[in-house]
Amino acid sequence: MYDTDKRKLLSVLSHGAIFLSTTLVSVGIPIAILFVSDDPVVKENAKESINFHFNVWLYGGILGALFFLFGWLVLPLLLLGPLAGLGYLLHWGLTIWALIKVFGNPDIPFRYPYIFRVF
């Protein structure tokens, strides 16, 4: 049997790493937890967190490229600005939702909806 408090702490740390930094730290912490932990639920939460952060980086890069390519036009900026704001709110909202779910039931791995999973 696995320790519930340890499971909860490592799962929350995996999902909440984005609050520490949006750079490599947000993925580095879940990767380290993935290799250190032997708990299957913690490993699933770490994988899901890594996949989510890769998706955030991918969508952020796409929006950044669109801003760069079409930044001289006013209409795309009017459309892309609210889209970027919505993405920002969605990113933080899904992260907070994951933390609440993991605190509520640490025995079930959290799955983010509508993301591409690398592994």
Biopython code that builds the backbone (N, CA, C, O; Angstrom):
import numpy as np
from Bio.PDB.StructureBuilder import StructureBuilder

atoms = [
    (1, "MET", "N", (0.849, -1.174, 0.000)),
    (1, "MET", "CA", (0.000, 0.000, 0.000)),
    (1, "MET", "C", (0.896, 1.239, 0.000)),
    (1, "MET", "O", (1.926, 1.283, 0.672)),
    (2, "TYR", "N", (0.482, 2.222, -0.757)),
    (2, "TYR", "CA", (1.257, 3.458, -0.876)),
    (2, "TYR", "C", (0.749, 4.503, 0.114)),
    (2, "TYR", "O", (-0.431, 4.528, 0.464)),
    (3, "ASP", "N", (1.662, 5.360, 0.553)),
    (3, "ASP", "CA", (1.338, 6.414, 1.503)),
    (3, "ASP", "C", (0.495, 7.487, 0.805)),
    (3, "ASP", "O", (0.933, 8.075, -0.183)),
    (4, "THR", "N", (-0.705, 7.738, 1.317)),
    (4, "THR", "CA", (-1.627, 8.689, 0.697)),
    (4, "THR", "C", (-1.099, 10.119, 0.764)),
    (4, "THR", "O", (-1.251, 10.878, -0.193)),
    (5, "ASP", "N", (-0.490, 10.488, 1.865)),
    (5, "ASP", "CA", (0.039, 11.852, 1.989)),
    (5, "ASP", "C", (1.195, 12.095, 1.023)),
    (5, "ASP", "O", (1.288, 13.158, 0.410)),
    (6, "LYS", "N", (2.071, 11.105, 0.891)),
    (6, "LYS", "CA", (3.187, 11.224, -0.055)),
    (6, "LYS", "C", (2.659, 11.279, -1.487)),
    (6, "LYS", "O", (3.151, 12.050, -2.311)),
    (7, "ARG", "N", (1.658, 10.458, -1.769)),
    (7, "ARG", "CA", (1.052, 10.436, -3.103)),
    (7, "ARG", "C", (0.437, 11.795, -3.431)),
    (7, "ARG", "O", (0.603, 12.319, -4.532)),
    (8, "LYS", "N", (-0.276, 12.350, -2.456)),
    (8, "LYS", "CA", (-0.922, 13.643, -2.655)),
    (8, "LYS", "C", (0.120, 14.742, -2.866)),
    (8, "LYS", "O", (-0.021, 15.574, -3.762)),
    (9, "LEU", "N", (1.165, 14.739, -2.036)),
    (9, "LEU", "CA", (2.207, 15.762, -2.143)),
    (9, "LEU", "C", (2.925, 15.717, -3.483)),
    (9, "LEU", "O", (3.106, 16.756, -4.118)),
    (10, "LEU", "N", (3.336, 14.533, -3.926)),
    (10, "LEU", "CA", (4.069, 14.424, -5.187)),
    (10, "LEU", "C", (3.173, 14.712, -6.392)),
    (10, "LEU", "O", (3.629, 15.293, -7.377)),
    (11, "SER", "N", (1.917, 14.316, -6.322)),
    (11, "SER", "CA", (0.985, 14.602, -7.420)),
    (11, "SER", "C", (0.701, 16.096, -7.518)),
    (11, "SER", "O", (0.672, 16.654, -8.614)),
    (12, "VAL", "N", (0.492, 16.740, -6.378)),
    (12, "VAL", "CA", (0.251, 18.187, -6.366)),
    (12, "VAL", "C", (1.493, 18.928, -6.844)),
    (12, "VAL", "O", (1.388, 19.908, -7.582)),
    (13, "LEU", "N", (2.657, 18.467, -6.430)),
    (13, "LEU", "CA", (3.902, 19.097, -6.880)),
    (13, "LEU", "C", (4.080, 18.956, -8.387)),
    (13, "LEU", "O", (4.569, 19.876, -9.044)),
    (14, "SER", "N", (3.690, 17.824, -8.933)),
    (14, "SER", "CA", (3.777, 17.633, -10.392)),
    (14, "SER", "C", (2.894, 18.623, -11.139)),
    (14, "SER", "O", (3.347, 19.293, -12.066)),
    (15, "HIS", "N", (1.638, 18.710, -10.733)),
    (15, "HIS", "CA", (0.707, 19.602, -11.426)),
    (15, "HIS", "C", (0.970, 21.068, -11.095)),
    (15, "HIS", "O", (0.796, 21.939, -11.948)),
    (16, "GLY", "N", (1.383, 21.339, -9.877)),
    (16, "GLY", "CA", (1.579, 22.717, -9.444)),
    (16, "GLY", "C", (2.940, 23.297, -9.768)),
    (16, "GLY", "O", (3.215, 24.440, -9.404)),
    (17, "ALA", "N", (3.802, 22.545, -10.442)),
    (17, "ALA", "CA", (5.144, 23.039, -10.779)),
    (17, "ALA", "C", (5.087, 24.282, -11.659)),
    (17, "ALA", "O", (6.031, 25.071, -11.671)),
    (18, "ILE", "N", (4.008, 24.465, -12.386)),
    (18, "ILE", "CA", (3.864, 25.628, -13.254)),
    (18, "ILE", "C", (3.792, 26.907, -12.433)),
    (18, "ILE", "O", (4.117, 27.979, -12.943)),
    (19, "PHE", "N", (3.376, 26.822, -11.183)),
    (19, "PHE", "CA", (3.317, 28.008, -10.332)),
    (19, "PHE", "C", (4.704, 28.454, -9.883)),
    (19, "PHE", "O", (4.888, 29.604, -9.485)),
    (20, "LEU", "N", (5.676, 27.555, -9.945)),
    (20, "LEU", "CA", (7.045, 27.905, -9.578)),
    (20, "LEU", "C", (7.770, 28.603, -10.720)),
    (20, "LEU", "O", (8.535, 29.543, -10.498)),
    (21, "SER", "N", (7.528, 28.143, -11.937)),
    (21, "SER", "CA", (8.189, 28.717, -13.106)),
    (21, "SER", "C", (7.500, 28.179, -14.349)),
    (21, "SER", "O", (7.004, 27.052, -14.354)),
    (22, "THR", "N", (7.470, 28.990, -15.409)),
    (22, "THR", "CA", (6.880, 28.509, -16.665)),
    (22, "THR", "C", (7.954, 28.019, -17.628)),
    (22, "THR", "O", (7.649, 27.652, -18.762)),
    (23, "THR", "N", (9.194, 28.011, -17.191)),
    (23, "THR", "CA", (10.277, 27.546, -18.051)),
    (23, "THR", "C", (10.477, 26.043, -17.852)),
    (23, "THR", "O", (9.514, 25.315, -17.612)),
    (24, "LEU", "N", (11.683, 25.593, -17.948)),
    (24, "LEU", "CA", (11.976, 24.168, -17.848)),
    (24, "LEU", "C", (11.674, 23.584, -16.475)),
    (24, "LEU", "O", (11.527, 22.369, -16.343)),
    (25, "VAL", "N", (11.581, 24.417, -15.462)),
    (25, "VAL", "CA", (11.270, 23.929, -14.118)),
    (25, "VAL", "C", (9.881, 23.284, -14.094)),
    (25, "VAL", "O", (9.665, 22.291, -13.400)),
    (26, "SER", "N", (8.952, 23.848, -14.848)),
    (26, "SER", "CA", (7.585, 23.315, -14.840)),
    (26, "SER", "C", (7.518, 21.894, -15.396)),
    (26, "SER", "O", (6.589, 21.151, -15.078)),
    (27, "VAL", "N", (8.480, 21.514, -16.211)),
    (27, "VAL", "CA", (8.542, 20.152, -16.731)),
    (27, "VAL", "C", (9.611, 19.348, -16.003)),
    (27, "VAL", "O", (9.495, 18.129, -15.875)),
    (28, "GLY", "N", (10.644, 20.022, -15.527)),
    (28, "GLY", "CA", (11.731, 19.331, -14.850)),
    (28, "GLY", "C", (11.301, 18.663, -13.554)),
    (28, "GLY", "O", (11.738, 17.553, -13.249)),
    (29, "ILE", "N", (10.457, 19.327, -12.800)),
    (29, "ILE", "CA", (9.988, 18.747, -11.533)),
    (29, "ILE", "C", (9.167, 17.478, -11.776)),
    (29, "ILE", "O", (9.428, 16.466, -11.126)),
    (30, "PRO", "N", (8.177, 17.489, -12.694)),
    (30, "PRO", "CA", (7.448, 16.240, -12.943)),
    (30, "PRO", "C", (8.329, 15.132, -13.533)),
    (30, "PRO", "O", (8.100, 13.953, -13.263)),
    (31, "ILE", "N", (9.330, 15.501, -14.332)),
    (31, "ILE", "CA", (10.239, 14.479, -14.866)),
    (31, "ILE", "C", (11.026, 13.841, -13.724)),
    (31, "ILE", "O", (11.175, 12.620, -13.672)),
    (32, "ALA", "N", (11.528, 14.670, -12.808)),
    (32, "ALA", "CA", (12.263, 14.134, -11.661)),
    (32, "ALA", "C", (11.361, 13.235, -10.816)),
    (32, "ALA", "O", (11.789, 12.172, -10.367)),
    (33, "ILE", "N", (10.122, 13.658, -10.600)),
    (33, "ILE", "CA", (9.183, 12.847, -9.818)),
    (33, "ILE", "C", (8.882, 11.538, -10.545)),
    (33, "ILE", "O", (8.743, 10.491, -9.913)),
    (34, "LEU", "N", (8.783, 11.596, -11.851)),
    (34, "LEU", "CA", (8.520, 10.393, -12.647)),
    (34, "LEU", "C", (9.618, 9.353, -12.452)),
    (34, "LEU", "O", (9.331, 8.160, -12.356)),
    (35, "PHE", "N", (10.866, 9.794, -12.392)),
    (35, "PHE", "CA", (11.976, 8.857, -12.242)),
    (35, "PHE", "C", (12.208, 8.425, -10.796)),
    (35, "PHE", "O", (12.730, 7.334, -10.563)),
    (36, "VAL", "N", (11.837, 9.244, -9.830)),
    (36, "VAL", "CA", (12.119, 8.950, -8.426)),
    (36, "VAL", "C", (11.025, 8.102, -7.785)),
    (36, "VAL", "O", (11.318, 7.218, -6.980)),
    (37, "SER", "N", (9.781, 8.362, -8.130)),
    (37, "SER", "CA", (8.664, 7.693, -7.460)),
    (37, "SER", "C", (8.424, 6.298, -8.035)),
    (37, "SER", "O", (8.642, 6.047, -9.220)),
    (38, "ASP", "N", (7.974, 5.409, -7.168)),
    (38, "ASP", "CA", (7.571, 4.078, -7.622)),
    (38, "ASP", "C", (6.058, 3.892, -7.538)),
    (38, "ASP", "O", (5.550, 2.810, -7.831)),
    (39, "ASP", "N", (5.345, 4.926, -7.144)),
    (39, "ASP", "CA", (3.890, 4.905, -7.027)),
    (39, "ASP", "C", (3.265, 5.078, -8.414)),
    (39, "ASP", "O", (3.550, 6.070, -9.086)),
    (40, "PRO", "N", (2.424, 4.144, -8.860)),
    (40, "PRO", "CA", (1.851, 4.250, -10.207)),
    (40, "PRO", "C", (0.940, 5.469, -10.398)),
    (40, "PRO", "O", (0.900, 6.031, -11.493)),
    (41, "VAL", "N", (0.220, 5.884, -9.372)),
    (41, "VAL", "CA", (-0.656, 7.053, -9.497)),
    (41, "VAL", "C", (0.179, 8.323, -9.626)),
    (41, "VAL", "O", (-0.144, 9.202, -10.425)),
    (42, "VAL", "N", (1.241, 8.419, -8.852)),
    (42, "VAL", "CA", (2.134, 9.579, -8.937)),
    (42, "VAL", "C", (2.790, 9.627, -10.313)),
    (42, "VAL", "O", (2.920, 10.703, -10.897)),
    (43, "LYS", "N", (3.200, 8.487, -10.831)),
    (43, "LYS", "CA", (3.808, 8.442, -12.170)),
    (43, "LYS", "C", (2.822, 8.909, -13.237)),
    (43, "LYS", "O", (3.196, 9.653, -14.144)),
    (44, "GLU", "N", (1.565, 8.477, -13.135)),
    (44, "GLU", "CA", (0.551, 8.911, -14.099)),
    (44, "GLU", "C", (0.297, 10.414, -14.005)),
    (44, "GLU", "O", (0.149, 11.082, -15.028)),
    (45, "ASN", "N", (0.249, 10.940, -12.799)),
    (45, "ASN", "CA", (0.061, 12.382, -12.630)),
    (45, "ASN", "C", (1.255, 13.153, -13.174)),
    (45, "ASN", "O", (1.080, 14.212, -13.776)),
    (46, "ALA", "N", (2.460, 12.643, -12.974)),
    (46, "ALA", "CA", (3.651, 13.310, -13.502)),
    (46, "ALA", "C", (3.636, 13.304, -15.029)),
    (46, "ALA", "O", (3.939, 14.323, -15.649)),
    (47, "LYS", "N", (3.292, 12.178, -15.639)),
    (47, "LYS", "CA", (3.205, 12.101, -17.107)),
    (47, "LYS", "C", (2.155, 13.068, -17.646)),
    (47, "LYS", "O", (2.383, 13.765, -18.634)),
    (48, "GLU", "N", (1.018, 13.099, -16.989)),
    (48, "GLU", "CA", (-0.061, 13.985, -17.440)),
    (48, "GLU", "C", (0.348, 15.447, -17.318)),
    (48, "GLU", "O", (0.024, 16.256, -18.189)),
    (49, "SER", "N", (1.047, 15.789, -16.261)),
    (49, "SER", "CA", (1.532, 17.153, -16.074)),
    (49, "SER", "C", (2.533, 17.529, -17.164)),
    (49, "SER", "O", (2.476, 18.632, -17.707)),
    (50, "ILE", "N", (3.440, 16.624, -17.480)),
    (50, "ILE", "CA", (4.420, 16.876, -18.552)),
    (50, "ILE", "C", (3.703, 17.093, -19.872)),
    (50, "ILE", "O", (3.999, 18.044, -20.595)),
    (51, "ASN", "N", (2.766, 16.218, -20.186)),
    (51, "ASN", "CA", (2.008, 16.364, -21.433)),
    (51, "ASN", "C", (1.251, 17.690, -21.483)),
    (51, "ASN", "O", (1.215, 18.340, -22.527)),
    (52, "PHE", "N", (0.653, 18.092, -20.374)),
    (52, "PHE", "CA", (-0.092, 19.344, -20.338)),
    (52, "PHE", "C", (0.829, 20.539, -20.570)),
    (52, "PHE", "O", (0.490, 21.450, -21.325)),
    (53, "HIS", "N", (1.982, 20.535, -19.927)),
    (53, "HIS", "CA", (2.901, 21.659, -20.098)),
    (53, "HIS", "C", (3.473, 21.719, -21.512)),
    (53, "HIS", "O", (3.691, 22.807, -22.045)),
    (54, "PHE", "N", (3.715, 20.569, -22.119)),
    (54, "PHE", "CA", (4.142, 20.571, -23.521)),
    (54, "PHE", "C", (3.052, 21.158, -24.412)),
    (54, "PHE", "O", (3.349, 21.900, -25.348)),
    (55, "ASN", "N", (1.795, 20.833, -24.126)),
    (55, "ASN", "CA", (0.686, 21.401, -24.892)),
    (55, "ASN", "C", (0.608, 22.907, -24.718)),
    (55, "ASN", "O", (0.379, 23.633, -25.686)),
    (56, "VAL", "N", (0.794, 23.384, -23.496)),
    (56, "VAL", "CA", (0.770, 24.824, -23.239)),
    (56, "VAL", "C", (1.883, 25.509, -24.023)),
    (56, "VAL", "O", (1.666, 26.560, -24.625)),
    (57, "TRP", "N", (3.065, 24.918, -24.015)),
    (57, "TRP", "CA", (4.185, 25.497, -24.774)),
    (57, "TRP", "C", (3.886, 25.484, -26.270)),
    (57, "TRP", "O", (4.186, 26.452, -26.968)),
    (58, "LEU", "N", (3.297, 24.398, -26.768)),
    (58, "LEU", "CA", (2.972, 24.298, -28.191)),
    (58, "LEU", "C", (1.970, 25.372, -28.596)),
    (58, "LEU", "O", (2.184, 26.084, -29.577)),
    (59, "TYR", "N", (0.884, 25.490, -27.852)),
    (59, "TYR", "CA", (-0.132, 26.488, -28.192)),
    (59, "TYR", "C", (0.397, 27.906, -28.022)),
    (59, "TYR", "O", (0.059, 28.794, -28.805)),
    (60, "GLY", "N", (1.219, 28.120, -27.012)),
    (60, "GLY", "CA", (1.845, 29.432, -26.838)),
    (60, "GLY", "C", (2.777, 29.770, -27.988)),
    (60, "GLY", "O", (2.825, 30.918, -28.431)),
    (61, "GLY", "N", (3.516, 28.787, -28.474)),
    (61, "GLY", "CA", (4.393, 29.002, -29.626)),
    (61, "GLY", "C", (3.613, 29.302, -30.893)),
    (61, "GLY", "O", (4.018, 30.149, -31.689)),
    (62, "ILE", "N", (2.504, 28.618, -31.082)),
    (62, "ILE", "CA", (1.663, 28.876, -32.257)),
    (62, "ILE", "C", (1.108, 30.295, -32.195)),
    (62, "ILE", "O", (1.153, 31.024, -33.186)),
    (63, "LEU", "N", (0.586, 30.690, -31.032)),
    (63, "LEU", "CA", (0.067, 32.052, -30.900)),
    (63, "LEU", "C", (1.174, 33.087, -31.070)),
    (63, "LEU", "O", (0.963, 34.130, -31.689)),
    (64, "GLY", "N", (2.346, 32.803, -30.524)),
    (64, "GLY", "CA", (3.478, 33.715, -30.691)),
    (64, "GLY", "C", (3.875, 33.862, -32.150)),
    (64, "GLY", "O", (4.167, 34.967, -32.605)),
    (65, "ALA", "N", (3.890, 32.753, -32.890)),
    (65, "ALA", "CA", (4.217, 32.805, -34.308)),
    (65, "ALA", "C", (3.163, 33.586, -35.091)),
    (65, "ALA", "O", (3.498, 34.339, -36.005)),
    (66, "LEU", "N", (1.896, 33.408, -34.735)),
    (66, "LEU", "CA", (0.833, 34.160, -35.408)),
    (66, "LEU", "C", (0.951, 35.647, -35.115)),
    (66, "LEU", "O", (0.746, 36.474, -36.004)),
    (67, "PHE", "N", (1.280, 35.995, -33.871)),
    (67, "PHE", "CA", (1.510, 37.407, -33.546)),
    (67, "PHE", "C", (2.675, 37.962, -34.357)),
    (67, "PHE", "O", (2.613, 39.084, -34.862)),
    (68, "PHE", "N", (3.737, 37.169, -34.477)),
    (68, "PHE", "CA", (4.910, 37.620, -35.220)),
    (68, "PHE", "C", (4.608, 37.782, -36.702)),
    (68, "PHE", "O", (5.005, 38.774, -37.313)),
    (69, "LEU", "N", (3.906, 36.812, -37.284)),
    (69, "LEU", "CA", (3.621, 36.845, -38.720)),
    (69, "LEU", "C", (2.588, 37.905, -39.086)),
    (69, "LEU", "O", (2.710, 38.564, -40.119)),
    (70, "PHE", "N", (1.580, 38.067, -38.249)),
    (70, "PHE", "CA", (0.486, 38.968, -38.581)),
    (70, "PHE", "C", (0.411, 40.189, -37.662)),
    (70, "PHE", "O", (-0.630, 40.842, -37.574)),
    (71, "GLY", "N", (1.492, 40.489, -36.993)),
    (71, "GLY", "CA", (1.494, 41.593, -36.046)),
    (71, "GLY", "C", (1.273, 42.946, -36.692)),
    (71, "GLY", "O", (0.853, 43.882, -36.011)),
    (72, "TRP", "N", (1.537, 43.080, -37.964)),
    (72, "TRP", "CA", (1.369, 44.356, -38.650)),
    (72, "TRP", "C", (-0.079, 44.611, -39.025)),
    (72, "TRP", "O", (-0.422, 45.722, -39.431)),
    (73, "LEU", "N", (-0.927, 43.618, -38.900)),
    (73, "LEU", "CA", (-2.353, 43.781, -39.194)),
    (73, "LEU", "C", (-3.125, 44.009, -37.895)),
    (73, "LEU", "O", (-2.848, 43.360, -36.887)),
    (74, "VAL", "N", (-4.062, 44.900, -37.914)),
    (74, "VAL", "CA", (-4.841, 45.203, -36.716)),
    (74, "VAL", "C", (-5.889, 44.127, -36.460)),
    (74, "VAL", "O", (-6.100, 43.750, -35.307)),
    (75, "LEU", "N", (-6.544, 43.626, -37.484)),
    (75, "LEU", "CA", (-7.615, 42.652, -37.299)),
    (75, "LEU", "C", (-7.138, 41.370, -36.626)),
    (75, "LEU", "O", (-7.785, 40.913, -35.683)),
    (76, "PRO", "N", (-6.021, 40.764, -37.075)),
    (76, "PRO", "CA", (-5.578, 39.558, -36.359)),
    (76, "PRO", "C", (-5.225, 39.836, -34.899)),
    (76, "PRO", "O", (-5.430, 38.980, -34.038)),
    (77, "LEU", "N", (-4.702, 41.015, -34.620)),
    (77, "LEU", "CA", (-4.394, 41.327, -33.225)),
    (77, "LEU", "C", (-5.662, 41.411, -32.388)),
    (77, "LEU", "O", (-5.677, 41.020, -31.221)),
    (78, "LEU", "N", (-6.723, 41.925, -32.996)),
    (78, "LEU", "CA", (-7.994, 41.992, -32.279)),
    (78, "LEU", "C", (-8.554, 40.594, -32.004)),
    (78, "LEU", "O", (-9.255, 40.379, -31.015)),
    (79, "LEU", "N", (-8.235, 39.646, -32.894)),
    (79, "LEU", "CA", (-8.711, 38.282, -32.715)),
    (79, "LEU", "C", (-7.763, 37.461, -31.846)),
    (79, "LEU", "O", (-8.211, 36.671, -31.015)),
    (80, "LEU", "N", (-6.458, 37.642, -32.033)),
    (80, "LEU", "CA", (-5.481, 36.835, -31.321)),
    (80, "LEU", "C", (-5.310, 37.265, -29.869)),
    (80, "LEU", "O", (-5.006, 36.433, -29.014)),
    (81, "GLY", "N", (-5.498, 38.537, -29.578)),
    (81, "GLY", "CA", (-5.365, 39.015, -28.202)),
    (81, "GLY", "C", (-6.336, 38.339, -27.252)),
    (81, "GLY", "O", (-5.915, 37.788, -26.235)),
    (82, "PRO", "N", (-7.639, 38.367, -27.562)),
    (82, "PRO", "CA", (-8.587, 37.661, -26.689)),
    (82, "PRO", "C", (-8.349, 36.149, -26.662)),
    (82, "PRO", "O", (-8.582, 35.505, -25.640)),
    (83, "LEU", "N", (-7.886, 35.581, -27.778)),
    (83, "LEU", "CA", (-7.590, 34.152, -27.812)),
    (83, "LEU", "C", (-6.426, 33.824, -26.876)),
    (83, "LEU", "O", (-6.456, 32.815, -26.172)),
    (84, "ALA", "N", (-5.412, 34.671, -26.872)),
    (84, "ALA", "CA", (-4.281, 34.467, -25.961)),
    (84, "ALA", "C", (-4.732, 34.611, -24.515)),
    (84, "ALA", "O", (-4.312, 33.835, -23.657)),
    (85, "GLY", "N", (-5.588, 35.601, -24.229)),
    (85, "GLY", "CA", (-6.106, 35.766, -22.877)),
    (85, "GLY", "C", (-6.940, 34.578, -22.432)),
    (85, "GLY", "O", (-6.855, 34.149, -21.281)),
    (86, "LEU", "N", (-7.746, 34.045, -23.340)),
    (86, "LEU", "CA", (-8.552, 32.867, -23.034)),
    (86, "LEU", "C", (-7.651, 31.667, -22.767)),
    (86, "LEU", "O", (-7.904, 30.888, -21.847)),
    (87, "GLY", "N", (-6.612, 31.521, -23.563)),
    (87, "GLY", "CA", (-5.656, 30.431, -23.350)),
    (87, "GLY", "C", (-4.955, 30.538, -22.010)),
    (87, "GLY", "O", (-4.725, 29.538, -21.332)),
    (88, "TYR", "N", (-4.617, 31.771, -21.636)),
    (88, "TYR", "CA", (-3.969, 32.008, -20.342)),
    (88, "TYR", "C", (-4.897, 31.606, -19.202)),
    (88, "TYR", "O", (-4.478, 30.909, -18.278)),
    (89, "LEU", "N", (-6.146, 32.037, -19.260)),
    (89, "LEU", "CA", (-7.119, 31.682, -18.223)),
    (89, "LEU", "C", (-7.389, 30.180, -18.193)),
    (89, "LEU", "O", (-7.524, 29.591, -17.121)),
    (90, "LEU", "N", (-7.467, 29.565, -19.369)),
    (90, "LEU", "CA", (-7.707, 28.130, -19.457)),
    (90, "LEU", "C", (-6.541, 27.353, -18.858)),
    (90, "LEU", "O", (-6.740, 26.365, -18.150)),
    (91, "HIS", "N", (-5.342, 27.801, -19.142)),
    (91, "HIS", "CA", (-4.149, 27.147, -18.618)),
    (91, "HIS", "C", (-4.134, 27.158, -17.095)),
    (91, "HIS", "O", (-3.946, 26.115, -16.468)),
    (92, "TRP", "N", (-4.330, 28.323, -16.502)),
    (92, "TRP", "CA", (-4.320, 28.414, -15.041)),
    (92, "TRP", "C", (-5.543, 27.720, -14.444)),
    (92, "TRP", "O", (-5.443, 27.083, -13.395)),
    (93, "GLY", "N", (-6.675, 27.839, -15.092)),
    (93, "GLY", "CA", (-7.883, 27.193, -14.587)),
    (93, "GLY", "C", (-7.771, 25.677, -14.565)),
    (93, "GLY", "O", (-8.173, 25.033, -13.595)),
    (94, "LEU", "N", (-7.228, 25.109, -15.630)),
    (94, "LEU", "CA", (-7.058, 23.653, -15.665)),
    (94, "LEU", "C", (-6.041, 23.180, -14.631)),
    (94, "LEU", "O", (-6.195, 22.109, -14.043)),
    (95, "THR", "N", (-5.003, 23.986, -14.412)),
    (95, "THR", "CA", (-4.012, 23.623, -13.398)),
    (95, "THR", "C", (-4.636, 23.638, -12.007)),
    (95, "THR", "O", (-4.400, 22.728, -11.212)),
    (96, "ILE", "N", (-5.419, 24.650, -11.714)),
    (96, "ILE", "CA", (-6.087, 24.729, -10.404)),
    (96, "ILE", "C", (-7.093, 23.594, -10.259)),
    (96, "ILE", "O", (-7.233, 23.019, -9.180)),
    (97, "TRP", "N", (-7.791, 23.272, -11.341)),
    (97, "TRP", "CA", (-8.746, 22.158, -11.319)),
    (97, "TRP", "C", (-8.018, 20.845, -11.012)),
    (97, "TRP", "O", (-8.516, 20.023, -10.242)),
    (98, "ALA", "N", (-6.840, 20.650, -11.615)),
    (98, "ALA", "CA", (-6.056, 19.442, -11.357)),
    (98, "ALA", "C", (-5.650, 19.368, -9.890)),
    (98, "ALA", "O", (-5.717, 18.303, -9.276)),
    (99, "LEU", "N", (-5.231, 20.497, -9.332)),
    (99, "LEU", "CA", (-4.823, 20.508, -7.926)),
    (99, "LEU", "C", (-5.990, 20.169, -7.011)),
    (99, "LEU", "O", (-5.825, 19.417, -6.051)),
    (100, "ILE", "N", (-7.162, 20.713, -7.296)),
    (100, "ILE", "CA", (-8.347, 20.430, -6.488)),
    (100, "ILE", "C", (-8.722, 18.951, -6.570)),
    (100, "ILE", "O", (-9.053, 18.330, -5.560)),
    (101, "LYS", "N", (-8.667, 18.397, -7.775)),
    (101, "LYS", "CA", (-9.008, 16.984, -7.961)),
    (101, "LYS", "C", (-8.021, 16.066, -7.238)),
    (101, "LYS", "O", (-8.422, 15.076, -6.625)),
    (102, "VAL", "N", (-6.732, 16.397, -7.313)),
    (102, "VAL", "CA", (-5.723, 15.572, -6.654)),
    (102, "VAL", "C", (-5.852, 15.660, -5.135)),
    (102, "VAL", "O", (-5.694, 14.657, -4.438)),
    (103, "PHE", "N", (-6.139, 16.859, -4.621)),
    (103, "PHE", "CA", (-6.377, 16.993, -3.177)),
    (103, "PHE", "C", (-7.612, 16.218, -2.763)),
    (103, "PHE", "O", (-7.623, 15.596, -1.701)),
    (104, "GLY", "N", (-8.650, 16.245, -3.581)),
    (104, "GLY", "CA", (-9.910, 15.589, -3.253)),
    (104, "GLY", "C", (-9.834, 14.078, -3.269)),
    (104, "GLY", "O", (-10.374, 13.418, -2.381)),
    (105, "ASN", "N", (-9.168, 13.523, -4.271)),
    (105, "ASN", "CA", (-9.048, 12.066, -4.379)),
    (105, "ASN", "C", (-7.662, 11.732, -4.925)),
    (105, "ASN", "O", (-7.476, 11.646, -6.139)),
    (106, "PRO", "N", (-6.689, 11.545, -4.033)),
    (106, "PRO", "CA", (-5.326, 11.290, -4.495)),
    (106, "PRO", "C", (-5.109, 9.893, -5.072)),
    (106, "PRO", "O", (-4.030, 9.610, -5.594)),
    (107, "ASP", "N", (-6.101, 9.022, -4.991)),
    (107, "ASP", "CA", (-5.936, 7.658, -5.489)),
    (107, "ASP", "C", (-6.265, 7.511, -6.972)),
    (107, "ASP", "O", (-6.034, 6.453, -7.557)),
    (108, "ILE", "N", (-6.803, 8.565, -7.582)),
    (108, "ILE", "CA", (-7.148, 8.526, -9.005)),
    (108, "ILE", "C", (-6.295, 9.552, -9.746)),
    (108, "ILE", "O", (-6.307, 10.729, -9.386)),
    (109, "PRO", "N", (-5.551, 9.130, -10.777)),
    (109, "PRO", "CA", (-4.748, 10.100, -11.532)),
    (109, "PRO", "C", (-5.649, 11.088, -12.279)),
    (109, "PRO", "O", (-6.697, 10.712, -12.803)),
    (110, "PHE", "N", (-5.229, 12.346, -12.319)),
    (110, "PHE", "CA", (-6.001, 13.369, -13.008)),
    (110, "PHE", "C", (-5.663, 13.354, -14.492)),
    (110, "PHE", "O", (-4.499, 13.202, -14.862)),
    (111, "ARG", "N", (-6.666, 13.509, -15.340)),
    (111, "ARG", "CA", (-6.465, 13.566, -16.793)),
    (111, "ARG", "C", (-6.989, 14.907, -17.303)),
    (111, "ARG", "O", (-8.154, 15.247, -17.099)),
    (112, "TYR", "N", (-6.109, 15.668, -17.972)),
    (112, "TYR", "CA", (-6.525, 16.933, -18.570)),
    (112, "TYR", "C", (-7.346, 16.632, -19.827)),
    (112, "TYR", "O", (-6.991, 15.743, -20.601)),
    (113, "PRO", "N", (-8.430, 17.361, -20.029)),
    (113, "PRO", "CA", (-9.225, 17.134, -21.239)),
    (113, "PRO", "C", (-8.596, 17.800, -22.458)),
    (113, "PRO", "O", (-7.964, 18.851, -22.348)),
    (114, "TYR", "N", (-8.772, 17.186, -23.604)),
    (114, "TYR", "CA", (-8.443, 17.758, -24.901)),
    (114, "TYR", "C", (-6.978, 18.158, -25.059)),
    (114, "TYR", "O", (-6.687, 19.235, -25.579)),
    (115, "ILE", "N", (-6.061, 17.313, -24.622)),
    (115, "ILE", "CA", (-4.655, 17.595, -24.864)),
    (115, "ILE", "C", (-4.055, 16.461, -25.681)),
    (115, "ILE", "O", (-4.577, 15.346, -25.700)),
    (116, "PHE", "N", (-2.952, 16.764, -26.354)),
    (116, "PHE", "CA", (-2.189, 15.735, -27.049)),
    (116, "PHE", "C", (-1.239, 15.111, -26.045)),
    (116, "PHE", "O", (-0.546, 15.817, -25.312)),
    (117, "ARG", "N", (-1.210, 13.812, -26.013)),
    (117, "ARG", "CA", (-0.338, 13.120, -25.082)),
    (117, "ARG", "C", (0.859, 12.546, -25.831)),
    (117, "ARG", "O", (0.712, 11.781, -26.783)),
    (118, "VAL", "N", (2.050, 12.936, -25.375)),
    (118, "VAL", "CA", (3.288, 12.462, -25.991)),
    (118, "VAL", "C", (3.593, 11.060, -25.486)),
    (118, "VAL", "O", (4.019, 10.197, -26.254)),
    (119, "PHE", "N", (3.376, 10.831, -24.190)),
    (119, "PHE", "CA", (3.571, 9.499, -23.615)),
    (119, "PHE", "C", (2.632, 9.299, -22.460)),
    (119, "PHE", "O", (2.638, 8.237, -21.837)),
]
sb = StructureBuilder()
sb.init_structure("model")
sb.init_model(0)
sb.init_chain("A")
sb.init_seg("    ")
for serial, (resi, resn, name, xyz) in enumerate(atoms, 1):
    if name == "N":
        sb.init_residue(resn, " ", resi, " ")
    sb.init_atom(name, np.array(xyz, "f"), 0.0, 1.0, " ", f" {name:<3s}", serial, name[0])
structure = sb.get_structure()
